[in-house]
Amino acid sequence: MTGKAYAKAAENANALLALVVGLVLLMGLMWGQACQRAYLDGQAHGIATSKAEAEAQAYDRGYAAAVYEYQEGGAPWAR
């Protein structure tokens, strides 16, 4: 092989290497975006679940307080 053939092969190898590196970086960025989206979706789900649970507990506390007032005879709304 001549020097020109080696130079052309090296040029092609460098171009292919640059393409592969670019694709790997792009895949890494896409993977990072997917992980961040999954994390944020999980955070939103956790916040919504916690809020619903807190509302249910508040309702239960209010109901228990109303039952206690009624049983003690001090509930003005029960008269």
Secondary structure, 3 states (H helix, E strand, C coil): CCHHHHHHHHHHHHHHHHHHHHHHHHHHHHHHHHHHHHHHHHHHHHHHHHHHHHHHHHHHHHHHHHHHHHHHCCCHHHC
